[in-house]
Amino acid sequence: MTRNILDTINVKVKELQKNLILLKSVSMNITEENLKEDMIRYWGIERGIQISIECVIDISNIIISALNMEKPDTYRECILSLADEYILPKKFAKDIANMVSFRNILVHDYMRIDEKIMIDIIKNHLNDFIKFMNYVDKWVKSNF
């Protein structure tokens, strides 16, 4: 792996960390009932989740490229392919890949956003992003 690939991964990891700090800071006080009281905060949460998922997708694609793997057809398959290379455990890869579907709704079909999913992600799944970074870090340390 070249230094350039490592630097690119690190940039994406730092962006993901920054997003998680911001999302964690609002997660304590957010409920389904008050989510839309402040639309600027709502949009910030929505965008923070979207960017975080995109960081996972980007990191996955960087690793796929670094390993000269065949590029999967979908973003979901990009994440799942990391399990095939033993970078992510299979069950975890399936769980975090499910977030890609929500990202697609955020990006392409924003009129159908299910706020329950947003609440679930910021209340119960922010640590999945941390686990993802830990798995990537372990892979980087063993390959660089």
Number of C-alpha atoms within 10 A of each C-alpha: 11 8 9 9 16 15 11 13 23 15 14 20 23 13 14 22 17 13 21 20 13 13 22 15 12 14 18 10 10 18 15 12 8 10 18 14 10 10 10 10 14 17 13 15 23 20 17 20 24 20 17 24 22 18 22 25 20 19 24 24 21 18 23 19 13 13 11 9 12 10 13 14 8 11 20 19 18 24 30 25 23 19 17 12 13 11 21 22 15 16 11 16 22 16 14 19 20 14 20 21 12 21 21 14 15 18 13 10 11 13 9 9 15 12 16 11 13 20 17 14 18 22 18 11 16 19 14 15 19 15 15 21 21 13 16 21 16 13 15 15 9 8 8 10
